[in-house]
Amino acid sequence: YGVQDQKLSDFLGKIASDFSEFKNEKQAVDLVEMSDDFKVNYLKLIVNMTYEDDGDIDEFELSEILLLSTRLHLSVEARSEVRNYISEIENKIEPVQSILSSIRDLSDQSQHKSIMISLAKDIVNTYYSSKSKTNGEVPFLLKNKESMELSDDDLKFAQDAVSEAFQILNDDVDDNDIRENASKLAS
């Protein structure tokens, strides 16, 4: 068949020896399946954004954080930890870098990009929920985009996805626009 036995043997031997550290990782991530430690850090970053925005966590922001806690299926202990963080944030705010480091340590490297985009969308959603506008840039993301390893396109994607969701909820778009925007987001 045109394959030399020795070359094939050498090739397979090289694969077996050079890739002994191979680890099977899921690239797509369902945040619900992540550990409570991961989810608490994920929410802490959103809490930091809400506090950094105006020095306060208002009822709209708190509502979004609690809703996200429910969506992520946080345990009672994890919910308590998030609530404690919120109540003590003035005196015990954790640095963004530290929280991001924990998020990375608690997830597979192959998942980091999708986690950061998901986090960006949740930050945008929480930010827009407390504002009268539902589009535009989020200062916290602009400030931390390099730390989160997000590109301008990633930020635009997050903002567009959330903005379009708000438009749908407010009946500001028709069915054809929804189909067109869904196609754009899918590509």
C-alpha positions in Angstrom: 0.0 0.0 0.0 3.0 2.3 -0.3 3.5 2.5 3.5 6.9 1.6 4.8 6.6 -0.5 8.0 9.6 1.1 9.7 8.5 4.7 9.0 5.0 3.9 10.2 6.4 2.3 13.3 8.7 5.3 14.0 5.8 7.7 13.5 3.5 5.8 15.9 6.3 5.5 18.4 6.9 9.3 18.3 3.2 10.0 18.8 3.1 7.6 21.8 6.2 9.1 23.4 5.6 12.8 22.7 2.0 12.9 23.6 2.0 11.0 26.8 0.7 14.1 28.6 -2.5 14.2 26.5 -5.6 15.1 28.4 -9.1 14.8 27.0 -10.8 18.2 27.5 -14.3 19.5 26.6 -13.9 22.7 24.6 -17.6 23.7 25.0 -18.5 24.3 28.5 -21.9 24.1 30.4 -21.4 26.5 33.3 -24.0 24.5 35.3 -21.6 21.5 35.3 -18.7 23.6 36.8 -17.8 23.4 40.5 -19.3 25.7 43.0 -15.9 27.3 43.5 -15.8 28.2 39.8 -19.3 29.6 39.8 -18.7 31.7 43.0 -15.6 33.2 41.3 -17.6 33.8 38.1 -20.2 35.7 40.0 -17.6 37.6 42.1 -16.3 39.1 38.9 -19.8 40.3 38.0 -20.3 41.6 41.5 -17.0 43.5 41.1 -18.3 45.0 37.8 -21.5 46.2 39.4 -19.6 47.8 42.4 -16.9 49.3 40.3 -19.5 50.9 38.0 -20.9 53.3 40.6 -19.8 52.2 44.0 -23.1 50.5 44.7 -24.9 47.3 43.9 -28.5 48.4 43.1 -31.6 46.3 43.2 -31.5 45.7 39.4 -27.9 44.5 39.5 -28.6 42.4 42.6 -31.6 40.9 40.9 -29.5 39.9 37.9 -26.8 38.3 40.1 -29.4 36.3 42.0 -31.1 35.2 38.8 -27.7 34.1 37.4 -27.1 32.2 40.7 -30.3 30.3 40.1 -29.5 29.7 36.4 -26.1 28.3 37.5 -27.7 26.0 40.1 -25.5 27.3 42.9 -25.7 25.3 46.2 -27.0 26.9 49.3 -23.4 27.3 50.6 -22.3 28.9 47.4 -25.2 31.3 47.3 -24.4 32.3 50.9 -20.7 32.9 49.9 -21.9 35.2 47.0 -24.3 37.1 49.3 -21.5 37.6 51.9 -19.2 38.8 49.2 -21.8 41.3 48.1 -22.5 42.5 51.6 -18.7 43.0 52.4 -17.5 44.2 49.1 -16.7 47.7 50.3 -14.1 46.4 52.7 -13.1 43.1 51.0 -13.2 43.5 47.2 -11.0 40.8 45.6 -8.7 42.0 42.7 -10.0 41.1 39.2 -6.7 39.4 38.4 -7.1 37.1 41.4 -10.6 36.1 40.5 -9.7 35.5 36.9 -6.8 33.4 38.0 -9.1 31.3 40.1 -11.5 30.9 37.2 -8.7 29.7 34.9 -7.4 27.3 37.6 -10.8 25.8 38.1 -11.4 25.1 34.4 -9.6 23.4 31.5 -7.4 25.6 29.3 -9.4 24.7 26.2 -12.5 26.2 27.8 -11.1 29.6 28.8 -12.1 31.4 25.6 -15.8 30.3 25.7 -15.9 30.9 29.5 -14.6 34.5 29.0 -17.1 35.2 26.2 -19.9 33.8 28.4 -18.7 35.9 31.3 -18.6 39.0 29.0 -22.2 38.4 28.0 -23.3 38.0 31.6 -21.4 41.2 32.5 -23.0 43.1 29.6 -26.5 41.8 30.6 -26.1 42.8 34.2 -24.7 46.2 33.2 -27.5 46.9 30.7 -30.2 45.7 33.2 -29.3 48.5 35.5 -29.1 51.2 32.9 -31.8 52.9 30.8 -29.8 51.9 27.7 -29.3 48.4 26.2 -26.4 49.0 24.0 -23.0 50.5 24.0 -19.7 49.7 25.7 -19.2 48.4 29.2 -16.4 50.3 30.9 -15.4 47.3 33.1 -14.9 45.1 30.1 -12.9 47.7 28.2 -10.7 48.1 31.3 -10.2 44.3 31.7 -10.4 42.9 28.2 -6.7 42.1 28.0 -6.8 40.3 31.3 -9.8 38.4 30.1 -8.1 37.7 26.8 -11.0 39.1 24.8 -10.7 40.8 21.5 -12.7 43.8 20.3 -14.7 41.3 18.2 -15.5 39.2 21.3 -16.7 42.3 23.1 -18.9 43.3 20.1 -20.3 39.8 19.9 -21.2 39.9 23.6 -22.8 43.3 23.3 -24.7 42.5 20.2 -26.0 39.2 21.6 -27.3 40.9 24.8 -28.6 44.0 22.9 -30.6 41.8 20.5 -32.0 39.8 23.4 -33.2 43.0 25.0 -34.7 44.1 21.7 -36.6 40.8 21.4 -37.9 41.1 25.0 -39.1 44.7 24.3 -40.7 43.7 21.0 -38.4 46.1 19.1 -37.8 43.7 16.3 -39.9 41.6 14.0 -39.5 37.9 13.2 -37.4 38.4 10.1 -34.9 40.5 12.1 -34.7 37.8 14.7 -34.0 35.1 12.1 -31.3 37.3 10.5 -29.6 38.2 13.8 -29.7 34.5 14.9 -28.0 33.6 11.6 -25.3 36.2 12.2 -24.6 35.1 15.7 -24.4 31.4 14.6 -21.8 32.1 12.0 
